[in-house]
Amino acid sequence: MIKAGGVISAQNLSLTFETNDGPVHALSDVNLDIGKGEFVSFIGPSGCGKTTFLRVIADLEQPTGGTISVNGMTPEEARRARAYGYVFQAASLYPWRTIEKNIALPLEIMGISRAEQGERIARVLELVDLSGFGKKYPWQLSGGMQQRASIARALAFDADLLLMDEPFGALDEIVRDHLNEQLLKLWDRTDKTICFVTHSIPEAVYLSTKIVVMSPRPGRVTDVIESTLPKERPLDIRETPEFLEIAHRVREGLRAGHSYD
């Protein structure tokens, strides 16, 4: 068992994939600490290792160098302890199961009693503003509502850590804005630690207490930008000088990580 401070602590973390065309260096010497209750966004070019880092946290990929701890445990121990919920890019709901039944599936596998399942399902549906939609099927909901149901399923684990891999990337701008607002409210109400992958600078700045800027492959952390925005953030905060200054810093960090021929 690893003992380390913070919710997530990565030290000199590296990951190399072996392929028929030779090694692919996905992550290189990543050093990062994430504290309890932080909302941390990861931003960088496609293929820079943002999703790979989340998958390492979730024990879906194995690092080839360095160490990482999740709540003081190895990723494998954290997975076995169900120490996190994971929201994927697509909602990945089973179309033949109602929303309630989709949320219940991992709870059934965990052996949670029916009574507790019902309590958890009602609570998480209320958290994502889907009370009254539990009996609906995924195909009866909009894309945004399906993604909220996916978030509810991750919340049903009742873990303090939520991993989110570009959950709103496929949605239109208006729906995305609405879900960003809802996610901030959910974070404020639950005090969870959230790791959030995005390609959107405004989204990263709006949501985060900390923004991790990553370089093109092999993925390295080139900058960690602490947000000075207040915790309560209406959408129009995006027009303020403070917001625009943070967005400028993120953009400059991304440019600095690129090399142009």
LUMZANU-905602 format. One record per residue (C-alpha): residue number from 1; x, y, z. Coordinates in steps of 0.05 Angstrom, whole numbers, padded with zeros to 5 digits. Layout:
<atoms>
@num=NUM	east=X	north=Y	up=Z
...
</atoms>
This chain:
<atoms>
@num=1	east=00000	north=00000	up=00000
@num=2	east=00024	north=00070	up=-00017
@num=3	east=00017	north=00125	up=00034
@num=4	east=00017	north=00196	up=00006
@num=5	east=-00015	north=00263	up=00020
@num=6	east=-00075	north=00289	up=-00019
@num=7	east=-00126	north=00251	up=-00059
@num=8	east=-00080	north=00239	up=-00119
@num=9	east=-00005	north=00242	up=-00118
@num=10	east=00037	north=00226	up=-00180
@num=11	east=00112	north=00225	up=-00177
@num=12	east=00155	north=00218	up=-00240
@num=13	east=00097	north=00179	up=-00272
@num=14	east=00111	north=00151	up=-00341
@num=15	east=00075	north=00104	up=-00387
@num=16	east=00100	north=00073	up=-00452
@num=17	east=00057	north=00029	up=-00497
@num=18	east=00092	north=-00025	up=-00537
@num=19	east=00066	north=-00029	up=-00609
@num=20	east=00085	north=-00065	up=-00673
@num=21	east=00115	north=00001	up=-00697
@num=22	east=00156	north=00011	up=-00634
@num=23	east=00145	north=00043	up=-00566
@num=24	east=00095	north=00100	up=-00558
@num=25	east=00112	north=00145	up=-00499
@num=26	east=00044	north=00169	up=-00473
@num=27	east=00065	north=00201	up=-00407
@num=28	east=00133	north=00224	up=-00384
@num=29	east=00154	north=00244	up=-00314
@num=30	east=00087	north=00271	up=-00292
@num=31	east=00089	north=00302	up=-00223
@num=32	east=00022	north=00326	up=-00195
@num=33	east=-00014	north=00331	up=-00128
@num=34	east=-00090	north=00340	up=-00123
@num=35	east=-00121	north=00357	up=-00057
@num=36	east=-00189	north=00340	up=-00028
@num=37	east=-00247	north=00379	up=-00056
@num=38	east=-00208	north=00408	up=-00115
@num=39	east=-00238	north=00413	up=-00185
@num=40	east=-00179	north=00399	up=-00232
@num=41	east=-00184	north=00404	up=-00307
@num=42	east=-00134	north=00373	up=-00354
@num=43	east=-00124	north=00408	up=-00421
@num=44	east=-00076	north=00396	up=-00478
@num=45	east=-00074	north=00375	up=-00551
@num=46	east=-00104	north=00310	up=-00575
@num=47	east=-00061	north=00250	up=-00557
@num=48	east=-00024	north=00286	up=-00501
@num=49	east=-00042	north=00236	up=-00448
@num=50	east=-00101	north=00270	up=-00412
@num=51	east=-00146	north=00210	up=-00417
@num=52	east=-00088	north=00162	up=-00405
@num=53	east=-00073	north=00197	up=-00339
@num=54	east=-00146	north=00187	up=-00317
@num=55	east=-00142	north=00114	up=-00338
@num=56	east=-00080	north=00105	up=-00296
@num=57	east=-00116	north=00133	up=-00236
@num=58	east=-00173	north=00084	up=-00250
@num=59	east=-00126	north=00025	up=-00257
@num=60	east=-00146	north=00017	up=-00330
@num=61	east=-00074	north=00028	up=-00353
@num=62	east=-00010	north=00008	up=-00317
@num=63	east=00047	north=00059	up=-00311
@num=64	east=00116	north=00036	up=-00333
@num=65	east=00153	north=00085	up=-00288
@num=66	east=00143	north=00127	up=-00225
@num=67	east=00087	north=00121	up=-00174
@num=68	east=00016	north=00144	up=-00165
@num=69	east=-00030	north=00141	up=-00104
@num=70	east=-00105	north=00149	up=-00100
@num=71	east=-00130	north=00166	up=-00030
@num=72	east=-00065	north=00136	up=-00003
@num=73	east=-00075	north=00071	up=-00041
@num=74	east=-00048	north=00042	up=-00105
@num=75	east=-00097	north=00049	up=-00164
@num=76	east=-00113	north=-00025	up=-00159
@num=77	east=-00130	north=-00019	up=-00085
@num=78	east=-00171	north=00043	up=-00100
@num=79	east=-00209	north=00006	up=-00154
@num=80	east=-00224	north=-00052	up=-00108
@num=81	east=-00246	north=-00003	up=-00054
@num=82	east=-00291	north=00032	up=-00106
@num=83	east=-00258	north=00097	up=-00087
@num=84	east=-00280	north=00135	up=-00150
@num=85	east=-00335	north=00142	up=-00201
@num=86	east=-00318	north=00147	up=-00276
@num=87	east=-00357	north=00186	up=-00329
@num=88	east=-00337	north=00169	up=-00400
@num=89	east=-00342	north=00212	up=-00463
@num=90	east=-00405	north=00176	up=-00485
@num=91	east=-00462	north=00163	up=-00437
@num=92	east=-00457	north=00088	up=-00449
@num=93	east=-00526	north=00072	up=-00423
@num=94	east=-00559	north=00006	up=-00438
@num=95	east=-00619	north=00022	up=-00483
@num=96	east=-00661	north=-00037	up=-00457
@num=97	east=-00655	north=-00014	up=-00385
@num=98	east=-00691	north=00046	up=-00355
@num=99	east=-00650	north=00102	up=-00326
@num=100	east=-00662	north=00074	up=-00256
@num=101	east=-00640	north=00005	up=-00278
@num=102	east=-00577	north=00034	up=-00312
@num=103	east=-00558	north=00068	up=-00247
@num=104	east=-00574	north=00005	up=-00208
@num=105	east=-00531	north=-00042	up=-00249
@num=106	east=-00464	north=-00028	up=-00215
@num=107	east=-00499	north=-00027	up=-00147
@num=108	east=-00528	north=-00096	up=-00162
@num=109	east=-00458	north=-00121	up=-00180
@num=110	east=-00432	north=-00092	up=-00114
@num=111	east=-00486	north=-00130	up=-00076
@num=112	east=-00520	north=-00068	up=-00049
@num=113	east=-00589	north=-00084	up=-00020
@num=114	east=-00650	north=-00064	up=-00059
@num=115	east=-00671	north=-00015	up=-00005
@num=116	east=-00604	north=00021	up=-00007
@num=117	east=-00604	north=00019	up=-00083
@num=118	east=-00670	north=00056	up=-00083
@num=119	east=-00644	north=00108	up=-00035
@num=120	east=-00581	north=00120	up=-00075
@num=121	east=-00617	north=00123	up=-00141
@num=122	east=-00667	north=00174	up=-00115
@num=123	east=-00611	north=00217	up=-00086
@num=124	east=-00567	north=00218	up=-00147
@num=125	east=-00625	north=00231	up=-00195
@num=126	east=-00643	north=00291	up=-00152
@num=127	east=-00570	north=00315	up=-00153
@num=128	east=-00569	north=00316	up=-00229
@num=129	east=-00640	north=00345	up=-00235
@num=130	east=-00670	north=00282	up=-00265
@num=131	east=-00721	north=00265	up=-00212
@num=132	east=-00783	north=00239	up=-00247
@num=133	east=-00743	north=00209	up=-00305
@num=134	east=-00721	north=00144	up=-00272
@num=135	east=-00773	north=00102	up=-00309
@num=136	east=-00754	north=00130	up=-00377
@num=137	east=-00708	north=00094	up=-00426
@num=138	east=-00645	north=00127	up=-00452
@num=139	east=-00674	north=00136	up=-00522
@num=140	east=-00730	north=00178	up=-00491
@num=141	east=-00680	north=00229	up=-00464
@num=142	east=-00640	north=00283	up=-00499
@num=143	east=-00564	north=00276	up=-00505
@num=144	east=-00553	north=00324	up=-00447
@num=145	east=-00602	north=00286	up=-00403
@num=146	east=-00568	north=00220	up=-00420
@num=147	east=-00501	north=00248	up=-00399
@num=148	east=-00531	north=00272	up=-00334
@num=149	east=-00557	north=00201	up=-00323
@num=150	east=-00486	north=00176	up=-00335
@num=151	east=-00461	north=00224	up=-00282
@num=152	east=-00515	north=00199	up=-00235
@num=153	east=-00491	north=00128	up=-00245
@num=154	east=-00420	north=00148	up=-00227
@num=155	east=-00445	north=00186	up=-00166
@num=156	east=-00483	north=00124	up=-00142
@num=157	east=-00417	north=00093	up=-00122
@num=158	east=-00418	north=00145	up=-00066
@num=159	east=-00343	north=00157	up=-00075
@num=160	east=-00307	north=00222	up=-00059
@num=161	east=-00270	north=00223	up=-00126
@num=162	east=-00302	north=00233	up=-00194
@num=163	east=-00263	north=00222	up=-00258
@num=164	east=-00295	north=00255	up=-00320
@num=165	east=-00267	north=00244	up=-00390
@num=166	east=-00294	north=00298	up=-00436
@num=167	east=-00366	north=00284	up=-00415
@num=168	east=-00395	north=00345	up=-00452
@num=169	east=-00351	north=00345	up=-00514
@num=170	east=-00405	north=00319	up=-00562
@num=171	east=-00459	north=00367	up=-00538
@num=172	east=-00479	north=00434	up=-00569
@num=173	east=-00456	north=00498	up=-00536
@num=174	east=-00521	north=00516	up=-00502
@num=175	east=-00531	north=00447	up=-00471
@num=176	east=-00457	north=00446	up=-00452
@num=177	east=-00464	north=00513	up=-00415
@num=178	east=-00524	north=00487	up=-00377
@num=179	east=-00489	north=00423	up=-00357
@num=180	east=-00427	north=00463	up=-00335
@num=181	east=-00471	north=00504	up=-00289
@num=182	east=-00504	north=00441	up=-00262
@num=183	east=-00437	north=00407	up=-00251
@num=184	east=-00411	north=00466	up=-00210
@num=185	east=-00474	north=00464	up=-00167
@num=186	east=-00465	north=00389	up=-00157
@num=187	east=-00392	north=00398	up=-00138
@num=188	east=-00411	north=00452	up=-00089
@num=189	east=-00465	north=00408	up=-00057
@num=190	east=-00423	north=00345	up=-00052
@num=191	east=-00352	north=00372	up=-00041
@num=192	east=-00324	north=00317	up=-00085
@num=193	east=-00255	north=00318	up=-00116
@num=194	east=-00264	north=00322	up=-00192
@num=195	east=-00214	north=00307	up=-00247
@num=196	east=-00241	north=00333	up=-00313
@num=197	east=-00212	north=00324	up=-00383
@num=198	east=-00230	north=00377	up=-00435
@num=199	east=-00205	north=00409	up=-00499
@num=200	east=-00243	north=00474	up=-00484
@num=201	east=-00204	north=00531	up=-00452
@num=202	east=-00268	north=00568	up=-00430
@num=203	east=-00296	north=00504	up=-00400
@num=204	east=-00232	north=00490	up=-00362
@num=205	east=-00228	north=00561	up=-00334
@num=206	east=-00302	north=00564	up=-00316
@num=207	east=-00303	north=00498	up=-00278
@num=208	east=-00236	north=00491	up=-00245
@num=209	east=-00198	north=00509	up=-00182
@num=210	east=-00135	north=00485	up=-00217
@num=211	east=-00119	north=00476	up=-00291
@num=212	east=-00065	north=00426	up=-00312
@num=213	east=-00035	north=00442	up=-00380
@num=214	east=-00003	north=00384	up=-00416
@num=215	east=00046	north=00381	up=-00474
@num=216	east=00040	north=00340	up=-00538
@num=217	east=00062	north=00267	up=-00532
@num=218	east=00098	north=00246	up=-00491
@num=219	east=00050	north=00280	up=-00443
@num=220	east=00083	north=00323	up=-00391
@num=221	east=00054	north=00374	up=-00343
@num=222	east=00079	north=00441	up=-00370
@num=223	east=00039	north=00486	up=-00324
@num=224	east=-00009	north=00483	up=-00266
@num=225	east=-00053	north=00546	up=-00262
@num=226	east=-00090	north=00561	up=-00198
@num=227	east=-00156	north=00596	up=-00209
@num=228	east=-00170	north=00660	up=-00171
@num=229	east=-00244	north=00660	up=-00190
@num=230	east=-00296	north=00656	up=-00134
@num=231	east=-00329	north=00589	up=-00122
@num=232	east=-00397	north=00616	up=-00143
@num=233	east=-00392	north=00628	up=-00218
@num=234	east=-00450	north=00652	up=-00260
@num=235	east=-00440	north=00642	up=-00335
@num=236	east=-00428	north=00716	up=-00347
@num=237	east=-00364	north=00711	up=-00305
@num=238	east=-00333	north=00689	up=-00371
@num=239	east=-00336	north=00762	up=-00394
@num=240	east=-00296	north=00789	up=-00335
@num=241	east=-00223	north=00811	up=-00340
@num=242	east=-00202	north=00760	up=-00287
@num=243	east=-00232	north=00703	up=-00327
@num=244	east=-00202	north=00726	up=-00392
@num=245	east=-00133	north=00733	up=-00359
@num=246	east=-00135	north=00661	up=-00335
@num=247	east=-00158	north=00638	up=-00404
@num=248	east=-00100	north=00677	up=-00435
@num=249	east=-00051	north=00641	up=-00388
@num=250	east=-00079	north=00574	up=-00408
@num=251	east=-00075	north=00590	up=-00482
@num=252	east=-00003	north=00614	up=-00475
@num=253	east=00014	north=00551	up=-00437
@num=254	east=-00014	north=00509	up=-00494
@num=255	east=00023	north=00549	up=-00546
@num=256	east=00088	north=00542	up=-00508
@num=257	east=00080	north=00467	up=-00507
@num=258	east=00074	north=00463	up=-00583
@num=259	east=00132	north=00466	up=-00632
@num=260	east=00116	north=00492	up=-00701
@num=261	east=00157	north=00476	up=-00763
</atoms>
